[in-house]
């Protein structure tokens, strides 16, 4: 299974190998790798882009370092909450993050995620491979609507990185993006 979002300049590719319990997600961003990596590891920035637009995010803990952990909750306007947690097993600045990922609603469904950050000379390719316990667990995650949340999160990350909805670099104000360069 492979899906793409071609509505903008960049597309999010989400692929599920029929023979393996994996999901491969890849996306290019028009920003330096240091900015993209920081957006993945700074909780003040993560809360601004991770997940679907319709949900609010609260971070309880987010220690993006080797041996650190995280816990956050997405909530609907009606109060429904979705909790997520995991452990950062390896964090290599501007290179990779290896972490576990678990959804409170399916506590036995822990996946191992490896996210790679590739410098493309001022642009960055981010590739995440999620390994689940079984193909059934992988298919359940896909059926949960994760594709929409990943795509919307990537769109929000584009906006945070300064591309804005039109894809024009620098269309955000300096105060909206200065956290990425400091």
N, C-alpha and C positions, 0 to 999 in steps of 0.2 A: 504494500500500500504506500502510495506517495501522494502528497498533496502540496500545492503551492498557492501562495497568495500573490497574484500578479497585479493587484490594484494600484500599486505604487512603484517607485523606482526600484526598490529592493523587495525580494520575496523571501518569505519564511518557508523553508522546505521541512516537511515532517514525513519521515519514512519509517515504515515498519517492515522489516524483513519477514516474509512469511515463515521462514524456517528457524528464526531466532527470537528470543524474548526481549527484543530491544526496540527502542525508538531512537531515531537519529534526527536531530533538529539542527538546522544550519541557517545562518543569516549573516549578511554583510551589513556593516554600518559605516557611514561616512564620517568617521571620527578616529583619532589615534587610539591605539590599543590601550594606552595608559588611562584614557578617559573611559573607555568601555569597561575595562577591568574595575576601575573605581566604582562605576555605576553598579557593578555586580557585588561589590564587597562593602560599600559604605551604607549602613542602614538608613541614614538620612536620605540617600538617593534611591535605594532599593524600594522603599515605601512609596516612592513617587512613580514607579513604572511596573513593578512586578504584578502580573495578573490582569484579569478582565477590567475594563473601564467601569463597569457597573458596581464593582465591589470596593469597599473601603478596606484598607489594610492597617493592622496594628501589629507592631513588632514587640514581642516580649523580651527576646534576647536574639542578638545577631553578632556573633563573634567570628568573623570571617578570617580565621587563622588556623593553621594546622593544629588540630586538637580541639578547636572551638566547636560551639554548637549554635543552633538557631531554633527559634519557635516563633511563628507568626500566625495570625488569624485574618482571614478575609471574611467580611460580613456584608450581608444583603441589607437593604433599607428596612426590611421587615424584622431584622434582628437575627435571622438565621446566620450561623457562623460555621466556618470551615477552617479547622486547625491543621497546621503542617509543622513538622519538626524534622531535625536531622543533625548530623555531626559532620563537621569539615575534617576530612581525613588528610587532605593535602591542599595547601594554598601556596602556589608559586606566583608571585607578583608578575602580572602581565603575560603569564604563560598558561596556567591551568588551575582548575579547582576540581577536587575529587570530594564528593560528599554523598551522604545517604539522604533519602527523601522519603518521608512517610506522611500519609494523610490520616488524621485521627479517625475518620469514618471507616477506614480499612487498615487497622493497625498492624495486621500481619503482612501487609503489602509493601514492605520496604524495598526501595530500589537503590541502586548504586549509580550515581551520575558523575560523568567525567566531562568537564567543560574545557575546551581548548580555545585560546585566543591567538589568532594568527595575524601578524602585522603585514598589511598589504600596502605599505608605503603611504601612511596617512589615513587609510581605511583599515577596518578590522573585520575579519571573518571569525564568528563565534560558532563552534560546533559542539553540541552536547549529545552524548550517548548515554541513554538510560538503560540499565540492565535490570530486568525484573526476574522474579522467581520462576515465572512460567509464561507461556504465550497467552494463556487465559488471563493472567494478571495484566499483561500488556494490553490485550484487547479491551479489558475492563477500563483501563485508564483512558484509552482512546475514546471509548463510548461515553466517558464521563464529561466530555466536552473540553478536554485539555487543549485541543487544537485551537479553539477560539481564544481561550485564555492566553496561550503562548503567542498567537498572532497579535492580539490586542496589546499584550505586554511589550512586544517588539516595536509596535507602532508608538507606544508611549515612550519607550526608550529612545527611539528616533527623535521624538519631540524634545526629550530631556537633553539629548546630546546636541541639540541646536538645529536640527534639520527642519523641524516644524512639519506640519501636515503636507505642505507642498513639496517637501523634499529639498528645499533651498537651505544649504548650510548657512548658519549664522542668522536665521530668521527669528531666533529667540533673543530676548534681551540679555544683556550681560549679567544682570542679577539672577536670572533664571538658570544660567549655566556656569556661573563662576565657581560653584562648588566642585565642578569637575576638573578645574585647572589648578585649584589651590592645594 
